[in-house]
Amino acid sequence: MKIGILGSGEVAKVLAGGFLKHDHETMLGTREPAKLSGWAKEHRGAKVGSFRDAAAFGEVVVLAVKGSAAADALRAAGAGIAGKPVIDATNPIADAPPANGVLKFFTSLDESSMERLQREFPEARLVKAFNSVGSARMVNPKFAGGRPTMFICGRDDAAKKTVAGILDQLGWETADMGGVEAARAIEPLCILWCIPGFLRNEWTHAFKLLR
Ligand SMILES: NC(=O)c1ccc[n+]([C@@H]2O[C@H](COP(=O)([O-])OP(=O)(O)OC[C@H]3O[C@@H](n4cnc5c(N)ncnc54)[C@H](OP(=O)(O)O)[C@@H]3O)[C@@H](O)[C@H]2O)c1
């Protein structure tokens, strides 16, 4: 598959490494392609361009920018996101310090970031995924308890099926929580996931849904 990633941070680079490992063609998009030249040299086959280039390149697009910049990045991506699955890995973290390890969001429990994005970009088929685990455990993580669970949601079943296939390759089981509104519950999993990190410097866990 061709995968275009909007972002140049840890998440973008780790996911790009995972996609390349599984033989997907991968392009990272950033406002400053020059800053990824060293990374691109170390990753054979990795391509780098603008947000617009990466969106146009991908059959699947990954949104992996700072939460407050998500809409700007999708605007910059332009028509390239139309009709495609867009994996939304972002979290709406506010620019305020955590309270006793609990992050602050700029959204509310009645309106998630992904709902806002889906409303502004109805042509994109947004799927929430990868937001509730640290970048170090995103690609084929190994846990004694088996495969961890990635909670996903989105309005388009075909897009979610494509994303579930990618998650399976990257070592995750998928729990589909339904429509875009479920992002109200999935985005705050990031807050929960980060608490042991802020309180006890534990950043290597993942969630698993037991049935
Ligand atoms: N770090 C993790 O372990 C982790 C885990 C799960 C989810 N997440 C979420 O994944 C997303 C990416 O996290 P990250 O830690 O990799 O990187 P980050 O530092 O949160 O974001 C870096 C990216 O944001 C873009 N950006 C920042 N301001 C922008 C603006 N005004 N307009 C357009 N783009 C802008 C940057 O674009 P340029 O390339 O152009 O500079 C860069 O690509 C975040 O939403 C985060 O909450 C992170």
The ligand as an SDF file (V2000), in Angstrom:
LIG
                    3D

 48 52  0  0  0  0  0  0  0  0999 V2000
    4.4330   10.9780   21.1700 N   0  0  0  0  0  0  0  0  0  0  0  0
    3.6840    9.8950   21.3990 C   0  0  0  0  0  0  0  0  0  0  0  0
    4.1630    8.8870   21.9420 O   0  0  0  0  0  0  0  0  0  0  0  0
    2.2350    9.8940   20.9700 C   0  0  0  0  0  0  0  0  0  0  0  0
    1.4720    8.7370   21.1500 C   0  0  0  0  0  0  0  0  0  0  0  0
    0.1470    8.7070   20.6890 C   0  0  0  0  0  0  0  0  0  0  0  0
   -0.3840    9.8200   20.0670 C   0  0  0  0  0  0  0  0  0  0  0  0
    0.3700   10.9560   19.9400 N   0  0  0  0  0  0  0  0  0  0  0  0
   -0.2180   12.1060   19.2490 C   0  0  0  0  0  0  0  0  0  0  0  0
    0.3120   12.0980   17.9270 O   0  0  0  0  0  0  0  0  0  0  0  0
    0.5100   13.4190   17.4630 C   0  0  0  0  0  0  0  0  0  0  0  0
    1.9720   13.6030   17.0600 C   0  0  0  0  0  0  0  0  0  0  0  0
    2.7790   13.4900   18.2090 O   0  0  0  0  0  0  0  0  0  0  0  0
    4.3670   13.6100   18.1370 P   0  0  0  0  0  0  0  0  0  0  0  0
    4.8450   13.4740   19.5380 O   0  0  0  0  0  0  0  0  0  0  0  0
    4.8940   12.7140   17.0900 O   0  0  0  0  0  0  0  0  0  0  0  0
    4.6370   15.0560   17.5690 O   0  0  0  0  0  0  0  0  0  0  0  0
    4.2120   16.5400   18.0400 P   0  0  0  0  0  0  0  0  0  0  0  0
    5.4240   17.1930   18.5690 O   0  0  0  0  0  0  0  0  0  0  0  0
    2.9920   16.5100   18.8740 O   0  0  0  0  0  0  0  0  0  0  0  0
    3.8380   17.1850   16.6280 O   0  0  0  0  0  0  0  0  0  0  0  0
    4.8100   17.4320   15.6890 C   0  0  0  0  0  0  0  0  0  0  0  0
    4.1400   17.6600   14.3670 C   0  0  0  0  0  0  0  0  0  0  0  0
    3.1340   18.6800   14.4930 O   0  0  0  0  0  0  0  0  0  0  0  0
    3.2570   19.5530   13.3810 C   0  0  0  0  0  0  0  0  0  0  0  0
    2.8250   20.9100   13.7280 N   0  0  0  0  0  0  0  0  0  0  0  0
    3.0650   21.5790   14.8810 C   0  0  0  0  0  0  0  0  0  0  0  0
    2.5360   22.8210   14.8030 N   0  0  0  0  0  0  0  0  0  0  0  0
    1.9570   22.9160   13.5620 C   0  0  0  0  0  0  0  0  0  0  0  0
    1.2450   23.9370   12.8870 C   0  0  0  0  0  0  0  0  0  0  0  0
    1.0050   25.1220   13.4590 N   0  0  0  0  0  0  0  0  0  0  0  0
    0.7680   23.6760   11.6470 N   0  0  0  0  0  0  0  0  0  0  0  0
    0.9980   22.4650   11.0560 C   0  0  0  0  0  0  0  0  0  0  0  0
    1.6730   21.4680   11.6480 N   0  0  0  0  0  0  0  0  0  0  0  0
    2.1490   21.6890   12.8840 C   0  0  0  0  0  0  0  0  0  0  0  0
    4.7220   19.5400   13.0350 C   0  0  0  0  0  0  0  0  0  0  0  0
    4.8070   19.8840   11.6810 O   0  0  0  0  0  0  0  0  0  0  0  0
    6.1930   20.1790   10.9600 P   0  0  0  0  0  0  0  0  0  0  0  0
    6.7010   18.8400   10.5510 O   0  0  0  0  0  0  0  0  0  0  0  0
    5.8330   20.9950    9.8000 O   0  0  0  0  0  0  0  0  0  0  0  0
    7.0760   20.8770   11.9600 O   0  0  0  0  0  0  0  0  0  0  0  0
    5.1180   18.1140   13.3050 C   0  0  0  0  0  0  0  0  0  0  0  0
    4.9330   17.3170   12.1770 O   0  0  0  0  0  0  0  0  0  0  0  0
    0.0560   14.3400   18.5910 C   0  0  0  0  0  0  0  0  0  0  0  0
   -1.2640   14.7570   18.3410 O   0  0  0  0  0  0  0  0  0  0  0  0
    0.1410   13.4550   19.8280 C   0  0  0  0  0  0  0  0  0  0  0  0
   -0.7910   13.8500   20.8440 O   0  0  0  0  0  0  0  0  0  0  0  0
    1.6540   11.0080   20.3780 C   0  0  0  0  0  0  0  0  0  0  0  0
  1  2  1  0
  2  3  2  0
  2  4  1  0
  4  5  1  0
  4 48  2  0
  5  6  2  0
  6  7  1  0
  7  8  2  0
  8  9  1  0
  8 48  1  0
  9 10  1  0
  9 46  1  0
 10 11  1  0
 11 12  1  0
 11 44  1  0
 12 13  1  0
 13 14  1  0
 14 15  2  0
 14 16  1  0
 14 17  1  0
 17 18  1  0
 18 19  2  0
 18 20  1  0
 18 21  1  0
 21 22  1  0
 22 23  1  0
 23 24  1  0
 23 42  1  0
 24 25  1  0
 25 26  1  0
 25 36  1  0
 26 27  1  0
 26 35  1  0
 27 28  2  0
 28 29  1  0
 29 30  1  0
 29 35  2  0
 30 31  1  0
 30 32  2  0
 32 33  1  0
 33 34  2  0
 34 35  1  0
 36 37  1  0
 36 42  1  0
 37 38  1  0
 38 39  2  0
 38 40  1  0
 38 41  1  0
 42 43  1  0
 44 45  1  0
 44 46  1  0
 46 47  1  0
M  CHG  2   8   1  16  -1
M  END
$$$$
